[in-house]
Amino acid sequence: MRRGKKMPGVSSHFDHLTARCVMGQQIVTLGVANDEQFVPVDNEIFISQSKEQALDYKFNDGRSIAAKRYQKSKQQTKPEMVCEMIARAIRGGINADYFLADAWFATKHILRMTIAHSLVAIVRMKKNKMKYRLSVDGVSHLLCAKELYKQHVKGCWQTINNVPYMSKSIIVELNLTSSDKEPAQWVKVKLLFVRSINENKQQASKHDWALFLTTDSQLDDEKILAVYALRWGIEVYFKEAKQKLGFLKEQSRHYSAYIASIHLTGLRFCLLLSAKHEEGAARLSEVRNDFEESLSCLNFASKLWGLFKALMTLAVNEMVNLTRVDKSDVLEKIEQTVIDFFTQVMQIG
């Protein structure tokens, strides 16, 4: 999130780290994750309608990419942005088995999209008033997450192999239509209630459990958690991007610079991933630290060359037996030799 009360193109968002509303930009990111790495593939800037800070300039051409994306950032919701990014990724030849998302994207709109694209959704759900249909002894009951927990989960926890969690899963049905005026679209889903193992508590309180949903009702509890854990890669990406890769750190106030920044950061991250793969490094930070050290050495060498160049210029100018043209040729030859050396070093690095 880019922050600043007077920055153009920002709005009010709730920051979970500080538990308060701040002025800034939110970035919606789509990536591909596996057991080894997370690769960002698409980004969108989201501007809410809450305390929106308009741009302090006009686009020269309203048909430009920056102008169109600015309008989209204000008009679309985050789930709508995600649906478009998924469609673009599929058109681009990126195929995946699962769709993973946190509770911000656990909406009926998103779930309909995953089913349409034959993706198995595994999302964390909010403990809100969304109703699920549970059949017990032939009788259907419409219950929210908290009611399901209270009536069918509390006191019925089961241990999960090799992980410090306990779980309870329930197969229910969810109506994916958003309006009562639309025909009902009931789909079978699996709800997984999870709590961490705490020997000091015999029962989980209302704040001690989390809820996950998958559109594959046959998926094992252990598999659900193992796949969802891959989503942690996006958190690592944002930490690296914000702290080390210049994510939205450019000084420009132009919206085009915002767009360029988020995509350049993604490119830098992908270059580090490529170097990590080629060098066989265990962690991305190892490759980044090597690059930083190499760049620091080159920066020092460049400054040192500036000093040597000044000294050599003084020495050459004192050679009375050389003409002005000869002196210039000597200095140019030395300069080109040093530039060629630095270029070679950069290519090797």
Contacts in CASP RR format, 6 or more apart in sequence:
PFRMAT RR
TARGET T0000
AUTHOR 0000-0000-0000
METHOD contacts of the structure
MODEL  1
MRRGKKMPGVSSHFDHLTARCVMGQQIVTLGVANDEQFVPVDNEIFISQS
KEQALDYKFNDGRSIAAKRYQKSKQQTKPEMVCEMIARAIRGGINADYFL
ADAWFATKHILRMTIAHSLVAIVRMKKNKMKYRLSVDGVSHLLCAKELYK
QHVKGCWQTINNVPYMSKSIIVELNLTSSDKEPAQWVKVKLLFVRSINEN
KQQASKHDWALFLTTDSQLDDEKILAVYALRWGIEVYFKEAKQKLGFLKE
QSRHYSAYIASIHLTGLRFCLLLSAKHEEGAARLSEVRNDFEESLSCLNF
ASKLWGLFKALMTLAVNEMVNLTRVDKSDVLEKIEQTVIDFFTQVMQIG
1 13 0 8 1.000
1 15 0 8 1.000
1 22 0 8 1.000
1 24 0 8 1.000
1 25 0 8 1.000
1 26 0 8 1.000
1 27 0 8 1.000
2 10 0 8 1.000
2 24 0 8 1.000
2 25 0 8 1.000
2 248 0 8 1.000
2 258 0 8 1.000
3 10 0 8 1.000
3 22 0 8 1.000
3 23 0 8 1.000
3 24 0 8 1.000
4 10 0 8 1.000
4 22 0 8 1.000
4 23 0 8 1.000
4 24 0 8 1.000
5 23 0 8 1.000
5 53 0 8 1.000
6 53 0 8 1.000
7 23 0 8 1.000
7 24 0 8 1.000
7 25 0 8 1.000
7 53 0 8 1.000
7 253 0 8 1.000
8 53 0 8 1.000
8 54 0 8 1.000
8 55 0 8 1.000
8 56 0 8 1.000
8 57 0 8 1.000
8 253 0 8 1.000
8 255 0 8 1.000
9 25 0 8 1.000
9 47 0 8 1.000
9 52 0 8 1.000
9 53 0 8 1.000
9 54 0 8 1.000
9 55 0 8 1.000
9 70 0 8 1.000
9 255 0 8 1.000
9 258 0 8 1.000
10 23 0 8 1.000
10 24 0 8 1.000
10 25 0 8 1.000
10 47 0 8 1.000
10 52 0 8 1.000
10 53 0 8 1.000
11 23 0 8 1.000
11 24 0 8 1.000
11 25 0 8 1.000
11 47 0 8 1.000
11 48 0 8 1.000
11 49 0 8 1.000
11 50 0 8 1.000
11 51 0 8 1.000
11 52 0 8 1.000
11 53 0 8 1.000
12 21 0 8 1.000
12 22 0 8 1.000
12 23 0 8 1.000
12 24 0 8 1.000
12 48 0 8 1.000
12 50 0 8 1.000
12 51 0 8 1.000
13 21 0 8 1.000
13 22 0 8 1.000
13 23 0 8 1.000
13 24 0 8 1.000
13 26 0 8 1.000
13 48 0 8 1.000
13 50 0 8 1.000
14 20 0 8 1.000
14 21 0 8 1.000
14 22 0 8 1.000
15 21 0 8 1.000
15 22 0 8 1.000
21 50 0 8 1.000
23 51 0 8 1.000
23 53 0 8 1.000
25 45 0 8 1.000
25 46 0 8 1.000
25 47 0 8 1.000
25 248 0 8 1.000
25 258 0 8 1.000
26 45 0 8 1.000
26 46 0 8 1.000
26 47 0 8 1.000
26 48 0 8 1.000
26 78 0 8 1.000
27 43 0 8 1.000
27 44 0 8 1.000
27 45 0 8 1.000
27 46 0 8 1.000
27 248 0 8 1.000
27 262 0 8 1.000
28 43 0 8 1.000
28 44 0 8 1.000
28 45 0 8 1.000
28 46 0 8 1.000
28 78 0 8 1.000
28 81 0 8 1.000
28 82 0 8 1.000
28 85 0 8 1.000
29 40 0 8 1.000
29 42 0 8 1.000
29 43 0 8 1.000
29 234 0 8 1.000
29 237 0 8 1.000
29 238 0 8 1.000
30 40 0 8 1.000
30 41 0 8 1.000
30 42 0 8 1.000
30 43 0 8 1.000
30 82 0 8 1.000
30 85 0 8 1.000
30 86 0 8 1.000
30 89 0 8 1.000
31 38 0 8 1.000
31 39 0 8 1.000
31 40 0 8 1.000
31 41 0 8 1.000
31 42 0 8 1.000
31 234 0 8 1.000
32 38 0 8 1.000
32 39 0 8 1.000
32 41 0 8 1.000
32 94 0 8 1.000
32 96 0 8 1.000
33 39 0 8 1.000
33 100 0 8 1.000
33 230 0 8 1.000
33 231 0 8 1.000
33 233 0 8 1.000
33 234 0 8 1.000
34 230 0 8 1.000
35 230 0 8 1.000
37 233 0 8 1.000
37 273 0 8 1.000
37 276 0 8 1.000
37 284 0 8 1.000
38 230 0 8 1.000
38 233 0 8 1.000
38 234 0 8 1.000
38 236 0 8 1.000
38 237 0 8 1.000
39 270 0 8 1.000
39 273 0 8 1.000
40 237 0 8 1.000
40 266 0 8 1.000
40 269 0 8 1.000
40 270 0 8 1.000
41 89 0 8 1.000
41 94 0 8 1.000
42 85 0 8 1.000
42 88 0 8 1.000
42 89 0 8 1.000
43 262 0 8 1.000
43 263 0 8 1.000
43 266 0 8 1.000
44 69 0 8 1.000
44 72 0 8 1.000
44 73 0 8 1.000
44 76 0 8 1.000
44 81 0 8 1.000
44 84 0 8 1.000
44 85 0 8 1.000
45 69 0 8 1.000
45 73 0 8 1.000
45 258 0 8 1.000
45 259 0 8 1.000
45 262 0 8 1.000
46 73 0 8 1.000
46 76 0 8 1.000
46 78 0 8 1.000
46 81 0 8 1.000
47 73 0 8 1.000
47 74 0 8 1.000
49 74 0 8 1.000
52 74 0 8 1.000
55 70 0 8 1.000
55 255 0 8 1.000
56 253 0 8 1.000
57 254 0 8 1.000
59 66 0 8 1.000
59 67 0 8 1.000
59 70 0 8 1.000
59 255 0 8 1.000
61 67 0 8 1.000
62 68 0 8 1.000
65 259 0 8 1.000
66 254 0 8 1.000
66 255 0 8 1.000
66 256 0 8 1.000
66 259 0 8 1.000
69 255 0 8 1.000
69 259 0 8 1.000
70 255 0 8 1.000
72 81 0 8 1.000
76 84 0 8 1.000
78 104 0 8 1.000
78 105 0 8 1.000
79 105 0 8 1.000
79 107 0 8 1.000
79 109 0 8 1.000
79 110 0 8 1.000
80 109 0 8 1.000
82 101 0 8 1.000
82 105 0 8 1.000
82 110 0 8 1.000
82 113 0 8 1.000
83 109 0 8 1.000
83 110 0 8 1.000
83 113 0 8 1.000
86 99 0 8 1.000
86 113 0 8 1.000
86 117 0 8 1.000
86 119 0 8 1.000
87 117 0 8 1.000
90 117 0 8 1.000
96 119 0 8 1.000
97 119 0 8 1.000
97 120 0 8 1.000
98 119 0 8 1.000
98 120 0 8 1.000
98 121 0 8 1.000
98 122 0 8 1.000
98 227 0 8 1.000
99 110 0 8 1.000
99 114 0 8 1.000
99 119 0 8 1.000
99 120 0 8 1.000
99 121 0 8 1.000
99 122 0 8 1.000
99 123 0 8 1.000
100 122 0 8 1.000
100 123 0 8 1.000
100 227 0 8 1.000
100 228 0 8 1.000
100 230 0 8 1.000
100 231 0 8 1.000
101 110 0 8 1.000
101 121 0 8 1.000
101 123 0 8 1.000
101 124 0 8 1.000
101 231 0 8 1.000
102 123 0 8 1.000
102 124 0 8 1.000
102 231 0 8 1.000
103 123 0 8 1.000
103 124 0 8 1.000
103 125 0 8 1.000
103 126 0 8 1.000
105 123 0 8 1.000
106 123 0 8 1.000
106 124 0 8 1.000
106 125 0 8 1.000
106 126 0 8 1.000
106 213 0 8 1.000
108 174 0 8 1.000
108 175 0 8 1.000
108 176 0 8 1.000
108 177 0 8 1.000
108 178 0 8 1.000
109 178 0 8 1.000
110 121 0 8 1.000
110 123 0 8 1.000
111 121 0 8 1.000
111 123 0 8 1.000
111 174 0 8 1.000
111 176 0 8 1.000
111 187 0 8 1.000
111 189 0 8 1.000
111 213 0 8 1.000
111 215 0 8 1.000
112 176 0 8 1.000
112 185 0 8 1.000
114 120 0 8 1.000
114 121 0 8 1.000
114 215 0 8 1.000
115 121 0 8 1.000
115 176 0 8 1.000
115 187 0 8 1.000
115 215 0 8 1.000
120 214 0 8 1.000
120 215 0 8 1.000
120 216 0 8 1.000
120 219 0 8 1.000
121 213 0 8 1.000
121 214 0 8 1.000
121 215 0 8 1.000
122 212 0 8 1.000
122 213 0 8 1.000
122 214 0 8 1.000
122 219 0 8 1.000
122 224 0 8 1.000
122 227 0 8 1.000
122 228 0 8 1.000
123 212 0 8 1.000
123 213 0 8 1.000
123 214 0 8 1.000
124 210 0 8 1.000
124 211 0 8 1.000
124 212 0 8 1.000
124 213 0 8 1.000
124 228 0 8 1.000
125 145 0 8 1.000
125 191 0 8 1.000
125 211 0 8 1.000
125 212 0 8 1.000
125 213 0 8 1.000
126 145 0 8 1.000
126 211 0 8 1.000
127 144 0 8 1.000
127 145 0 8 1.000
127 146 0 8 1.000
127 211 0 8 1.000
128 144 0 8 1.000
128 145 0 8 1.000
129 144 0 8 1.000
130 144 0 8 1.000
130 145 0 8 1.000
130 174 0 8 1.000
131 142 0 8 1.000
131 143 0 8 1.000
131 144 0 8 1.000
131 175 0 8 1.000
132 142 0 8 1.000
132 143 0 8 1.000
132 144 0 8 1.000
132 145 0 8 1.000
132 148 0 8 1.000
132 172 0 8 1.000
132 173 0 8 1.000
132 174 0 8 1.000
132 189 0 8 1.000
132 191 0 8 1.000
133 140 0 8 1.000
133 141 0 8 1.000
133 142 0 8 1.000
133 172 0 8 1.000
133 173 0 8 1.000
133 174 0 8 1.000
133 175 0 8 1.000
133 186 0 8 1.000
134 140 0 8 1.000
134 141 0 8 1.000
134 143 0 8 1.000
134 148 0 8 1.000
134 152 0 8 1.000
134 170 0 8 1.000
134 172 0 8 1.000
134 173 0 8 1.000
135 141 0 8 1.000
135 173 0 8 1.000
143 151 0 8 1.000
145 191 0 8 1.000
145 211 0 8 1.000
146 206 0 8 1.000
148 170 0 8 1.000
148 172 0 8 1.000
148 191 0 8 1.000
148 193 0 8 1.000
149 193 0 8 1.000
149 206 0 8 1.000
149 209 0 8 1.000
149 211 0 8 1.000
152 168 0 8 1.000
152 170 0 8 1.000
153 168 0 8 1.000
153 170 0 8 1.000
153 193 0 8 1.000
153 209 0 8 1.000
154 203 0 8 1.000
154 204 0 8 1.000
155 203 0 8 1.000
156 168 0 8 1.000
157 166 0 8 1.000
157 167 0 8 1.000
157 168 0 8 1.000
157 195 0 8 1.000
157 204 0 8 1.000
158 166 0 8 1.000
158 167 0 8 1.000
158 168 0 8 1.000
159 166 0 8 1.000
159 197 0 8 1.000
160 166 0 8 1.000
160 167 0 8 1.000
160 221 0 8 1.000
160 222 0 8 1.000
160 225 0 8 1.000
161 222 0 8 1.000
162 222 0 8 1.000
163 222 0 8 1.000
163 225 0 8 1.000
164 196 0 8 1.000
164 197 0 8 1.000
165 194 0 8 1.000
165 195 0 8 1.000
165 196 0 8 1.000
165 197 0 8 1.000
165 225 0 8 1.000
166 194 0 8 1.000
166 195 0 8 1.000
166 196 0 8 1.000
166 197 0 8 1.000
167 192 0 8 1.000
167 193 0 8 1.000
167 194 0 8 1.000
167 195 0 8 1.000
167 221 0 8 1.000
167 225 0 8 1.000
168 192 0 8 1.000
168 193 0 8 1.000
169 190 0 8 1.000
169 191 0 8 1.000
169 192 0 8 1.000
169 193 0 8 1.000
169 221 0 8 1.000
170 190 0 8 1.000
170 191 0 8 1.000
170 193 0 8 1.000
171 188 0 8 1.000
171 189 0 8 1.000
171 190 0 8 1.000
171 191 0 8 1.000
171 217 0 8 1.000
172 188 0 8 1.000
172 189 0 8 1.000
172 190 0 8 1.000
172 191 0 8 1.000
173 186 0 8 1.000
173 187 0 8 1.000
173 188 0 8 1.000
173 189 0 8 1.000
174 186 0 8 1.000
174 187 0 8 1.000
174 189 0 8 1.000
174 213 0 8 1.000
175 184 0 8 1.000
175 185 0 8 1.000
175 186 0 8 1.000
176 185 0 8 1.000
176 186 0 8 1.000
176 187 0 8 1.000
177 183 0 8 1.000
177 184 0 8 1.000
177 185 0 8 1.000
187 215 0 8 1.000
188 217 0 8 1.000
189 213 0 8 1.000
189 214 0 8 1.000
189 215 0 8 1.000
189 217 0 8 1.000
190 213 0 8 1.000
190 214 0 8 1.000
190 216 0 8 1.000
190 217 0 8 1.000
190 218 0 8 1.000
190 219 0 8 1.000
190 224 0 8 1.000
191 211 0 8 1.000
191 212 0 8 1.000
191 213 0 8 1.000
192 211 0 8 1.000
192 212 0 8 1.000
192 213 0 8 1.000
192 214 0 8 1.000
192 221 0 8 1.000
192 224 0 8 1.000
192 225 0 8 1.000
193 209 0 8 1.000
193 210 0 8 1.000
193 211 0 8 1.000
194 209 0 8 1.000
194 210 0 8 1.000
194 211 0 8 1.000
194 212 0 8 1.000
194 225 0 8 1.000
195 204 0 8 1.000
195 208 0 8 1.000
195 209 0 8 1.000
195 210 0 8 1.000
196 208 0 8 1.000
198 208 0 8 1.000
201 208 0 8 1.000
212 224 0 8 1.000
212 225 0 8 1.000
212 228 0 8 1.000
214 224 0 8 1.000
236 284 0 8 1.000
237 269 0 8 1.000
238 247 0 8 1.000
240 269 0 8 1.000
240 272 0 8 1.000
240 284 0 8 1.000
240 285 0 8 1.000
240 288 0 8 1.000
241 247 0 8 1.000
241 265 0 8 1.000
241 266 0 8 1.000
241 269 0 8 1.000
244 288 0 8 1.000
245 265 0 8 1.000
245 266 0 8 1.000
245 268 0 8 1.000
245 269 0 8 1.000
246 261 0 8 1.000
246 265 0 8 1.000
246 268 0 8 1.000
247 261 0 8 1.000
247 262 0 8 1.000
247 265 0 8 1.000
248 258 0 8 1.000
248 261 0 8 1.000
248 262 0 8 1.000
248 265 0 8 1.000
249 261 0 8 1.000
250 257 0 8 1.000
250 258 0 8 1.000
250 260 0 8 1.000
250 261 0 8 1.000
272 284 0 8 1.000
272 287 0 8 1.000
272 288 0 8 1.000
272 291 0 8 1.000
273 284 0 8 1.000
275 281 0 8 1.000
275 287 0 8 1.000
275 291 0 8 1.000
276 283 0 8 1.000
276 284 0 8 1.000
276 286 0 8 1.000
276 287 0 8 1.000
279 287 0 8 1.000
279 290 0 8 1.000
281 287 0 8 1.000
294 349 0 8 1.000
298 342 0 8 1.000
298 345 0 8 1.000
298 346 0 8 1.000
301 342 0 8 1.000
302 342 0 8 1.000
305 338 0 8 1.000
309 334 0 8 1.000
309 335 0 8 1.000
309 338 0 8 1.000
312 331 0 8 1.000
312 334 0 8 1.000
313 331 0 8 1.000
316 322 0 8 1.000
316 327 0 8 1.000
316 330 0 8 1.000
316 331 0 8 1.000
317 327 0 8 1.000
319 327 0 8 1.000
322 330 0 8 1.000
END
